[in-house]
């Protein structure tokens, strides 16, 4: 969902400015963007598109053909819908609509969430009218356009005015947890992360169930196993395959164990949650590791590489943090400095400038 949630945040800000504004989300059929668009009542149109594999020539040819079909479909959809602007938030599904918009002379804005931009945004940046980024380091990857640092748009659920009313102890109670225990939030992304699930289960034997409890978003495959493992080890744990009210889980947490996708990092910063980051090892250009290092260098997070992830080492870090409130608070303050809650507003301001200067 790393490319999807910033798009949703921008859509929410657009609708806040003008409730009558018409939106349309273009993406892959059966994808997470289709599911989230439906949840947010954003009209969705599917296009044919597929990511480009690193090897296998036949699969590359098939992927390119699908991108071509998606490009033609995007032209047809945009011609009928006649939008004033097209926004791309990265990922291979954004490539055909942005290129189609350029062909149809529709103003375009793209946003890059990660330190190292993906291939789609690198290509789109050559035709986009405005390029926006979250990390200042990302600007060097866009030599054709002067990229603007705006932060990473986050859903309205994570805006300060929404978070102010959520108390940590109450969030713990709503999840069926003990309000007085140190709470670890394990999240491996929308589909879960098996290596993180294995590590937390292995870590249980090194942790004290009387002092530490868990909130786990495991994904579907590992859900029952993680839940049953926590029960057998005597740990209080709220275990879910997917968490719809993710804000509640964040607010209950004292520390997170997480992948290092850009949207997750923006959410951690918004709530102010210290995190042990385990970058996804197969991310394009190691962008999750670059994201994590940006926070680690600022004293805003800790990092364990996926290949070094072991239950005993993870438990050691969790025990260190749970026993050192002063250190935990310094990390909390550091990660909050990465929060830019007005990022969606900045993007929409730039979008309006772009549209109205074109008219």
N, C-alpha and C positions, 0 to 999 in steps of 0.2 A: 503493500500500500504506500510505499515511499513516494511515488509519483502522483498517487491518487489524492491523498489527503491535502497536499498543498492546493490542488485544483479545487477541491471541495471548499477549502478555506477562502479562496478567491471568489468562488461562486457565492458563498454566504455573504461576503462583503459587498459584492455587486447587488445582491438582492436586498441587503440592508439599505443601500443607497437608493435603490429603486425597486420596490416590490413587484412592479409590473414588467420588469426587465425579462426578456425571453432568453433562456439559456438552452444549450444543447451540448451533450457530452458525446464525443466520438471515441470509441474504443473497441477492444476485441470482444467478440461474443463469448459469453460464459466466463468472463474475467472478473477479478475483484472490482474493477472500476464499474462494471455493469451492476454488480450487487450493491455497491456503495451509492451509486447514482440513484438506484431504485429506493434505497433507504432514505435518501435525502430528497426524494421527489424531483430529481433532475431528469428531464427527458433524455433518453439515451438512444444512439443509433450505432449499430455494430458495423465494423468494417473488417475486411480480410487483412490480417497482418501477422507477422511472425518474426521473432528475434533472429538475428543472423548468427549461426553457429560458428565457432572458431575453426573447426575442421570439417571434414565430410563435404566434398564438392557438391554432391547431389542435394544434400540438405540446404546448402547455401543457395543453389539455383532455385529450389522450391521456395525458400524464404524470400528471395528477391522477386519471384513471380507474385507472391502474395502481397508484398509491399506495392508492386505495380497495380494489382487489382484494388488494393486499399486506396491507392492514389486516385484511381478512376472513380471509385465509389465516393471518396471525399469530395471530388469535384462536383459530382451529381448532387450530393447532400448540401454542400455549401451554396450551390447555384439555386437550389430550391429555398433554403433557409435564409439566404442573403444576410449574413451577420455583419455587424459593423466592425468586428474584430475577432481574431482567433488567438487563443492562448495555448501554448504548449508547455507542459510541465515535465517533459522528459519521458524516457521509456520509448521502446520501439513503436508503440501505438500512436505516439504523437507525430511521428515523421510524415506519414501521408497527408494528414490534415494541414500541417504547417506548409508543406510544399505546395499543396493544392491552393491554399490561401494566397501564397505568393504568386502563383500563376494567374489567379483571379483578381489580383491587385487589392486584396483585403489586408488591412493592417495586421501585423502579427507581433506578439510579445511572447518570449519564452522565459522560463525560470529554471535554474539549475540548483538543486538542493545540496549536492555533494561537493566535496573538495575537488575531486577529479570528475569532470563531466563525462557523461555517457556518449556513445557514438551518435545517437539520435540528435542530442542537443548540439553536438559539435557540427553536425551537418546543417541543422536548422539555423544555427547562428549566422551562417553565411547569407541567409535570405531574410532572417527576422529583422524587423524594424527596431525592436528594443530587446536587449539581453539583460536579464537580471539574475543575480546569484546570491547565495547565502554566505559563503566563505570568501573573504578577500583573496585568498590564494587561488580561487577558481578563475580569476580574471586573466591570468597569464595563458589560459587555454583558449581564449577567445580573441585572437589577434586581429580579426576582421572588424569586430565591433568593440566599443568601449563598454564593457559590462558594468552594470550598476549594482552595488551591494545594498540589498534591501532586507536581508534576513530570510527566514523560511516561513512562509504563511502557515499558520496553525489553525485548526478548527476552532470555532467560537467557544466550544466547551472548555478550551484551555486559556481563554483570555482572563486577565486578572480579576475582572469583575465577576466572572463565573466561579473562579477558584476561591475567592474570599469567603464564600459561604460554606465551604466544605471543611469541616474539622477532621483532623487525622483520627482521633479516637472514635468519632462517630462513623467514619468510613470503615474502620476496622470492625466495629460492631455490625454494620450492615453486611459485611462479608462473612459474618459468623466467626470472627477472630477475637482474640483476647486484646483489649485496648492497651494493656500494659506491656505486651511483649514486643521485642525488636522484630520488625517485619521485613522479610526479603521478598521482593517482587521479581519473579523470573518471567521474562518475555522474550520469545525468539522470533517475533514478527507475527504476521497474520496467520501463517501456516505452522508456526512453531519451529523449533530447532532441535533436532534429535540429540546433537552433541551437548547442548546446554541441559537438556532433560537428563541425559546420562550423568552429567557432572553433578547436578543438584541431588540426584538420588544417591550417588556415591558419597556425596558430602555429608549426608545425613548421619552417618556413623561417627563423624568427627564433630558434630554440633550437639548442643544441649537443647532438648525439646522443651525444657522448662523455661528457657529464656528466649528462644527463637521460634518464629512461625513463618509460614510461607503463603504467598499468593503466586500461583503458577498458571501461565497461559501456554499450554503444551502443544497445541495443534491436535488434530483428530487422532492420529496414529498412536501417540504415546499417552493419551489422556488417562485411560484406565490404569495403565501400568504405574504412572507417576502418582496418581491418586491412591492406589492400593499400597504403593511403597511407603508413602508418607504415613498412612494409617498403621501399617505394620511397625514402623519405626517410632510410633507414638507422637508424631508431630501434629500440631494444629495446622491445618492447611486448607485453603480455598483453591481448589484445582478446577480449571476450566479448559475445554478445547479452544475456545475463543471467548473473549470478554467484550460484550457490547458496550457496557458502561466502563470504558477503560479509565476514565478520569477517577472513578471511585478507587480503582486498584492503585493508580499512581499516588493518590492522596493518602492511602493507607500505608504506603511503603516508607521505610527508613532508608533502604538502599535497594537498588535494582541490579539484576544480572541480565545483560541485554546484548543483542546484536547492536551494530553501530550504524544503522540506516539513518539518513538525514532527518526524516520526520520523527523518528523515535528520539533522536538527540534533541530536536527542537521541543518536543513534549517534555522530556526530562528537564530541560532548562527552564521551561515555563513553570513547572511545578517545583523545581529546585530539589531534584532527587540525585544524590550521589550515586554513581554507577560503576560497576565492574563491567567493562565493555569487552565483548568477545566478537571481533569482526568476522563477518561471513567470509570464509577463505576463498570462495569462488566468485566473489563480486568482481565485476569488470574493472580492470586496472587497479585492483585492490582498493577501490574507493572507500570501502568501509573502514579499512585500516587507516587510511589517510584522515578520514573523518575523526576517528578515535584519537589519533595522535595529536590532532589540533586541540582537543580537550585536555589530553594528558599533559601536554606541554604547558598548558595554562593552569595546571593543578586542579582541573575541574572534573577529573574522572581517573579511573584506573583501567588498565588494559591487560588482558590475557589472550594471547594468540590461540586460535582454535587447536593447533597442534600441541600446545602446551597445557591444554585444559585438562585438569585432573581434579577429582573430588576432594582430595586432601588439600591441594593448593588453593582451591576455591574456598573451602572451609576456613583455611588459615586467614585469608583476606577478610572473610565475613566476620570472623571472631575478632580480628584486629579492629575493624570498623565498629563493631557492636560494643567494644570495650573502651573506645576512645572518642567520647562525644565531642571533644574540642576539635579533633582532626576531622571528624565527620562534618562538623559545622563549617569548617574552613572550605572543605570541598563543596558543600552545599552553596556557600556564598559565591565560590568561583564559577560553578556551572550556571548559576542564575545570571551571571554577567553575559552569558551567551544568548540569553532570551531577548528576542525582539518581537514583542507582542503586536506591534503595529505593522508587521511585514505585509500582511494582506492589504492593509490600507495603502501602503506605499506602492504596491503593485497596481492597485486599482487607480491610484492617482496618476501613475505613469501611463496606464492604459487610456484613461480619459484624455490626457494630454495628447496622446498619439492619435486617438480617434478624432478629436475636435480640430487638431491642426491639419488633419487630412481633409476636413470638410471645407 
